[in-house]
């Protein structure tokens, strides 16, 4: 299997694991209630609909070097979300951006996904959460609440050999989300 194919497979596995609609296995609690009830989330400053948005155009090329991006691939449907996604080529991490238009931000709080949910700093003033897996120290997703029934999802899976030269995994995903949101909030 080529290096590129392994990267894409690893990113796909991360996405499937994070969206698994089963309850946690015995001995692996889903701590979502510990985080989501701890403090109220800020409200969206406005609604940004993601329908028809091409995720491959949301990261400005001026940010690519900072995000270690070489080039995007063509848009494709992220099957786990049935929504448009784009994988960005990088020599440091598998990076994916998804405009989720099939479920709302609240889907992460029902306790049915095997994901650790933590509040994150708002992105461009919009509420955000970090999504990680207990058994994965290299992957993180940041979901940004953009509209009722929709959210932006920035996924980063850092390559272990590159972990010392890039930001911490969730900070990295937050930077990807910030870059995409800068495009979405622009007039």
Buried (B, 14 or more C-beta within 10 A) or exposed (E): EEEEEEBBEBBBBBBEBBBBEEEBEEEEEBBBEEBBEEEEBEEBEEEBBBEEBEBBBBBEEEBBEEBBBEEBBEBEEBEBBEBBBBBBBBEBBBBBBBBBBEBBBEBBBEBBBBBBBBBBEBBBEBBBBBBBBEEBEBBBBBBBBBBEBBBBBBBBBBBEEBBEEBBEBBBBBBBBBBBBBBBBBEE
